Amino acid sequence: EYIRQIKALFKTIDDDGSGEVSRSELREMLEDATLAAYFRVLGFDTNDADMLFDLLDTDESDSISMQEFLDGCTRLKGSARSMDVHAVLAECRRIRRTLGRSSHRYSVLETPNDC
């Protein structure tokens, strides 16, 4: 039942029917009092649209697929504390990826000391 409700909510948010939810579509949904209330009834804090979008957009494609939405809603269901914890975890993953790319770049730049 919960999954069916989340899918229906996704289709409602996806204004253009693209199968993806954009940041602006999510913001518009949260500005609609009825949809925002429904989202809260499902167990989500709706105070920060950008943080919510970033937590749902796990592949960082700047859009949310149906699967990302389902997985994210299942993962984030609950109090704002849960969302805060997941926001910190997501930021740690982003930092780890950035550091990994930087580390790789520096190792490529290193050359043996022939002097």
C-alpha positions as a Markdown table, in Angstrom:
| # | Residue | x | y | z |
|---|---|---|---|---|
| 1 | Glu | 0.0 | 0.0 | 0.0 |
| 2 | Tyr | 2.8 | 2.4 | 0.9 |
| 3 | Ile | 4.6 | 1.7 | -2.3 |
| 4 | Arg | 1.4 | 2.3 | -4.3 |
| 5 | Gln | 1.0 | 5.7 | -2.6 |
| 6 | Ile | 4.6 | 6.7 | -3.2 |
| 7 | Lys | 4.2 | 5.8 | -6.9 |
| 8 | Ala | 1.0 | 7.9 | -7.2 |
| 9 | Leu | 2.7 | 10.8 | -5.5 |
| 10 | Phe | 5.6 | 10.6 | -7.9 |
| 11 | Lys | 3.2 | 10.7 | -10.9 |
| 12 | Thr | 1.5 | 13.7 | -9.4 |
| 13 | Ile | 4.8 | 15.5 | -8.9 |
| 14 | Asp | 6.0 | 14.6 | -12.4 |
| 15 | Asp | 4.1 | 17.5 | -14.1 |
| 16 | Asp | 5.5 | 17.0 | -17.6 |
| 17 | Gly | 5.1 | 13.2 | -17.6 |
| 18 | Ser | 8.8 | 12.7 | -18.3 |
| 19 | Gly | 9.2 | 9.8 | -15.8 |
| 20 | Glu | 11.7 | 12.0 | -13.9 |
| 21 | Val | 11.1 | 14.7 | -11.2 |
| 22 | Ser | 13.1 | 17.9 | -11.5 |
| 23 | Arg | 14.2 | 20.1 | -8.7 |
| 24 | Ser | 11.6 | 22.7 | -9.7 |
| 25 | Glu | 8.8 | 20.1 | -9.9 |
| 26 | Leu | 9.7 | 19.0 | -6.3 |
| 27 | Arg | 9.8 | 22.6 | -5.1 |
| 28 | Glu | 6.4 | 23.3 | -6.7 |
| 29 | Met | 4.9 | 20.2 | -5.1 |
| 30 | Leu | 6.1 | 21.3 | -1.7 |
| 31 | Glu | 4.6 | 24.8 | -2.2 |
| 32 | Asp | 1.2 | 23.2 | -2.8 |
| 33 | Ala | -0.3 | 22.9 | 0.6 |
| 34 | Thr | -2.4 | 19.8 | -0.1 |
| 35 | Leu | 0.5 | 17.8 | -1.7 |
| 36 | Ala | 3.0 | 19.0 | 1.0 |
| 37 | Ala | 0.5 | 17.8 | 3.7 |
| 38 | Tyr | 0.1 | 14.4 | 2.0 |
| 39 | Phe | 3.9 | 14.1 | 1.8 |
| 40 | Arg | 4.1 | 14.9 | 5.6 |
| 41 | Val | 1.4 | 12.2 | 6.3 |
| 42 | Leu | 3.6 | 9.7 | 4.5 |
| 43 | Gly | 6.3 | 10.6 | 7.0 |
| 44 | Phe | 8.5 | 13.2 | 5.5 |
| 45 | Asp | 9.8 | 16.5 | 6.6 |
| 46 | Thr | 9.1 | 19.0 | 3.8 |
| 47 | Asn | 10.8 | 22.1 | 5.2 |
| 48 | Asp | 13.9 | 21.9 | 2.9 |
| 49 | Ala | 13.1 | 21.1 | -0.8 |
| 50 | Asp | 16.7 | 21.3 | -1.9 |
| 51 | Met | 18.0 | 19.0 | 0.8 |
| 52 | Leu | 15.2 | 16.5 | 0.1 |
| 53 | Phe | 15.9 | 16.6 | -3.6 |
| 54 | Asp | 19.6 | 16.0 | -3.0 |
| 55 | Leu | 18.9 | 13.1 | -0.8 |
| 56 | Leu | 16.6 | 11.5 | -3.4 |
| 57 | Asp | 18.8 | 12.2 | -6.4 |
| 58 | Thr | 21.4 | 9.5 | -5.5 |
| 59 | Asp | 23.0 | 9.3 | -8.9 |
| 60 | Glu | 23.4 | 13.1 | -9.0 |
| 61 | Ser | 21.8 | 13.4 | -12.4 |
| 62 | Asp | 19.8 | 16.5 | -11.4 |
| 63 | Ser | 16.6 | 14.5 | -11.7 |
| 64 | Ile | 14.9 | 11.9 | -9.7 |
| 65 | Ser | 13.7 | 8.6 | -11.3 |
| 66 | Met | 10.8 | 6.6 | -10.1 |
| 67 | Gln | 13.2 | 4.1 | -8.6 |
| 68 | Glu | 15.3 | 6.7 | -6.8 |
| 69 | Phe | 12.0 | 8.2 | -5.5 |
| 70 | Leu | 10.8 | 4.8 | -4.2 |
| 71 | Asp | 14.1 | 3.9 | -2.7 |
| 72 | Gly | 14.6 | 7.3 | -1.1 |
| 73 | Cys | 11.2 | 7.6 | 0.3 |
| 74 | Thr | 11.5 | 4.1 | 1.9 |
| 75 | Arg | 14.9 | 5.0 | 3.3 |
| 76 | Leu | 13.9 | 8.5 | 4.6 |
| 77 | Lys | 10.5 | 7.7 | 5.9 |
| 78 | Gly | 10.3 | 9.0 | 9.5 |
| 79 | Ser | 11.3 | 12.0 | 11.4 |
| 80 | Ala | 13.4 | 14.9 | 10.4 |
| 81 | Arg | 16.2 | 13.3 | 12.4 |
| 82 | Ser | 16.4 | 10.5 | 9.9 |
| 83 | Met | 16.6 | 12.9 | 7.1 |
| 84 | Asp | 19.4 | 14.8 | 8.8 |
| 85 | Val | 21.4 | 11.6 | 9.3 |
| 86 | His | 20.9 | 10.7 | 5.7 |
| 87 | Ala | 21.9 | 14.2 | 4.6 |
| 88 | Val | 25.2 | 13.8 | 6.5 |
| 89 | Leu | 25.8 | 10.4 | 5.0 |
| 90 | Ala | 25.1 | 11.6 | 1.5 |
| 91 | Glu | 27.6 | 14.5 | 2.0 |
| 92 | Cys | 30.2 | 12.1 | 3.3 |
| 93 | Arg | 29.8 | 9.9 | 0.1 |
| 94 | Arg | 30.2 | 13.0 | -2.1 |
| 95 | Ile | 33.3 | 14.1 | -0.2 |
| 96 | Arg | 34.7 | 10.6 | -0.5 |
| 97 | Arg | 34.2 | 10.5 | -4.2 |
| 98 | Thr | 35.7 | 14.0 | -4.6 |
| 99 | Leu | 38.8 | 13.0 | -2.6 |
| 100 | Gly | 39.1 | 9.8 | -4.6 |
| 101 | Arg | 39.1 | 11.8 | -7.8 |
| 102 | Ser | 41.6 | 14.3 | -6.4 |
| 103 | Ser | 43.9 | 11.5 | -5.1 |
| 104 | His | 43.9 | 9.8 | -8.5 |
| 105 | Arg | 44.8 | 13.1 | -10.3 |
| 106 | Tyr | 47.7 | 13.7 | -7.9 |
| 107 | Ser | 49.0 | 10.2 | -8.3 |
| 108 | Val | 49.0 | 10.7 | -12.1 |
| 109 | Leu | 50.9 | 13.9 | -11.7 |
| 110 | Glu | 53.6 | 12.3 | -9.6 |
| 111 | Thr | 56.7 | 11.3 | -11.5 |
| 112 | Pro | 59.7 | 9.4 | -10.3 |
| 113 | Asn | 62.6 | 11.5 | -9.1 |
| 114 | Asp | 65.4 | 11.0 | -11.6 |
| 115 | Cys | 67.8 | 13.5 | -10.0 |
